[in-house]
Amino acid sequence: MRTALVYHEDMTAAQLLWEDPECEIERPERLTAALERLRQWGLEQRCLQLAAREASEAELGLVHSPEYVSLLRGTQTLSTRELQALSGQYDAVYFHPSTFHCARLAAGAALQLVDAVLTGAVHNGLALVRPPGHHSQRAAANGFCVFNNVAIAAKHAKQRHGLHRILIVDWDVHHGQGIQYIFEDDPSVLYFSWHRYEHGHFWPYLRESDADAVGQGQGRGFTVNLPWNQVGMGNADYVAAFLHVLLPVAFEFDPELVLISAGFDSAIGDPEGQMRATPECFSHLTQLLQVLAGGRVCAVLEGGYHLESLSQSVCMVVKALLGDPALPLSGPMEPHHSALESIQSVRAAQNPHWKSLRQQGSTPILNPSTYSLEQRASPVSPGGPKFKAAEAQASAALSSLLDQLHLNPTLPVRTAVALTALDAALVLPADVLRQEGSAPQEETRAWARLHEALAQDKALTALGKVLHLLNGILDGQVSSGIAATPEPAAAPTLDVVIRRSLSHGARRLLCVAVGQLDRPADLADDGSPPPPLLWSGLWRANSSSPPARAHSSLLTPRACLLYPAHPPRVLALPWKEESVAEHQRQGSGRPIHVPGLRATARDYWWVRELRSGPCAAPGLWLPA
């Protein structure tokens, strides 16, 4: 099985023993409801079920002070009155005689999951735990959190498994300041958190939860805070945050492991977050993260206090980890203006630290959340000249951001189609442009010289139309396009499109080929380094040569090319690290078993080339 579910029923033992309206929402039913829903949906049975173990005190010491661990150990023998008195010394925390045991199980579950993933026993998984952890600090419980489960797991992955780059994604609705404090000067851990902030008026009311808190010392740029300054953020806002902040930075960082602080108080219905993201959104977010670190994703439960929303969201994450397709997102898919303001603030704050976020012409948002409460200007009267000037500045800034994010509904052309004369009778949707132009004749003939098949009149005409369409896309005038070309010229035309894109400055290309298409010639056959190209395809079965070399730079840390000699069942799948370690010493041409390939666990493959390490893409093929 490729997905682990780590759980222990003892984690339901701790509960509130006195009245406390603030703490009563953190209750054992959070786990039992999620586990019951997983069983109802048949998901628990599909996972490798692991019983959580207790973290040792030495493992807890990776993050927490010995004095703090000793203090928590002592809670096992305290009376209810003593527990209440001790709880009152911390912010939003309650202790129970079982808290120490439960918290050790929660940390141990995260450790067990990381070990299972990094040793190759599973590919990914979820640790269903309580108490949560992301607010906990070196010597202080905070916000229902006792031990910092995800931080301990990250430290363990570095120390035990020798990892150098770990991404922590915290989508809980509260800022995980505990994780931030622990890693704020550590460039080996990239911490991303979005959280309800409301200009500092929402718990935990910290100045360092804002967008301009980017880390300290060598860790500057490795803390990425995205503050939500209003409630009601939904699917579009969350996806926009991933696409325009997290993923560009994450691809550049190139993590070896992804840890998710999976709090679902950011989902619809939760009283803490008051957000509107639906459960299926978390399936999409999980899928987006699975393209990182070779798919090695470990999710650890944090918050989530609406039992229905929590349990459904947990199921959606597990479905994504299992490889099930995500359900379509519902609701409007245009981000709120407040969300765009926050995104722009983060991009501006992180601009000096990440090449992927640097864009010319970026206009700062008026009155961003990056000012402290004391520094923020007092509001101006509506209708006055200052108000009109501020409104105009904000409008211009938001318009600029919409253009940068490609969310502006007035893009020049969303979809264009380049058709030959034989296809001219096709009926197209009203919002699709029928492109009539062609590239200049000299340009078309110059590219056609690369392939004899393109010298034919029909192929040359089609190539001119394709190049014209491609130029529009590369110049930002067209969002996407469809082109028709004669069958004999399909592969040569694709080769020209790739070369034209690279010559225009494209840094990363993903090419997907379906059907009877001959592979274009190797673009690196002149001895130069392979282009930043990732191939994925259902290639024709009667080809006799292995696929061209491929190189993945920022698109995915590892990939594999499948070149089957029988009807294919998969396109492209993550390469499993232990498969390289286990088989890389076997000679070329020997049959090896590759357990890392989903749906081909019983197949045997012949190895043409094996390369491991970052940006490696082994080619696996079967002789015809």
C-alpha angles and dihedrals in degrees: 000000000000100000126062127205112199118195144139125196091220088075088075092062099085114082140154112279098189137036114282117149091197095055103033093089091069097079139147093255088074089075099035092051092050093046093047091051091049089054093046091054093047092242101120090059091054093055131076100252114218125186109228118244128210116263111240119243088247089057091048086052090065085081110006131065119251089239092056093047089049091050091053092046088057094057090077091078101037124114121241091259092051091047091052092049092050092046089055090064090068135058115261097340135130128189130210131183087256095048095097092051093044093047092049089051091050092052091042091052090056090048092048091051093049091049092050092051098043094047091049097244087126134005099227140338154169129255108209101204148153143225093049120229120200096097095049116109135199095278105006140071114221140173098003088311122123108167121018098243099184095042091051090049091051093049089047092051090053096045102036101032101028098237119168103189124042126171119208115194113193111191095165111124091240124070111257094222091165092065090043093053093048096052104024093114096036116099092190092071121059110199120197121183133172115190145160105269110153092196091306097313096110128076130307084030094207127158089211091063090075128100096259092061096098103156137275135274112331088000095065108131094021094092112071116184121185109189119201107214097191136033125246098063110161145184095299092052093050094047091047090052090053096045098044105032116014104037098046090051093042094052090050091048091049099205124210092209135020119212118189121205089207108200116165099194081098089069129094117283098023112133093212099054104028088202127142106220110134123228093253089061089071089056090057092046090051091050090051090054093049091072087067128080093009089295094300098148125161117188119196121190117245122162134348122138107178100085097207095047092042096050094046092048091050089052092050091054092049091048090053092048089051090053099252116150116260120246116246115271116251132212131035114333099206115101121238116258089240089056091051090050090054092047091051091049091053094047090050093048093047096040095099092052106045128049091202091065098048112109128160119237094031108161118208116238115247113255097357121192090255092091120091119244090251093051097045114110119244115259118269126229116266113251096023124118093256090052092050092048091049091047092051092048092049092047092051092047093049091047089052091051093049089054091050093049093046090234096119109119091214098068110152094246127354098190131009129184124208108203134178122231092265091058096045093103093063114118111232130194115267094250095052117093118225101218115219103176132087135205117267111285094239092054092047094049091047092056092041091061088074092071131035091212090064093060092079114102097241093046092047092050092048091047091055091054092046092050091048090052092045092050089054091052094046091048092052097247096111126042099203140343149193124218135188123217134171112271097243089054098046098097095041090048091051089050090054091048090053093048092046091051093050092048088053090058102263108162101194131027130187114198121189118187123190126184134002099349124142112226114253117245118279107276091210098053091117092070095258121129114283115264122255090266131141116197124201121169154146094233127195112273099226097061113118102200128075119248122276120272112272133199126198114199111170100343096082131345093230135009138167131216118222116207103176126186091206131054103299123240098188138033106205133342138185116275111237115228095218090055089061092045093048100044110023092098094059115102125253114274096029120122114249134181115237108196091178094075113094115229091010099072092128098042124101120220134195117233118227096167134000122195125168135189133059116338093012122143113186116206114226119188144162123221113247 
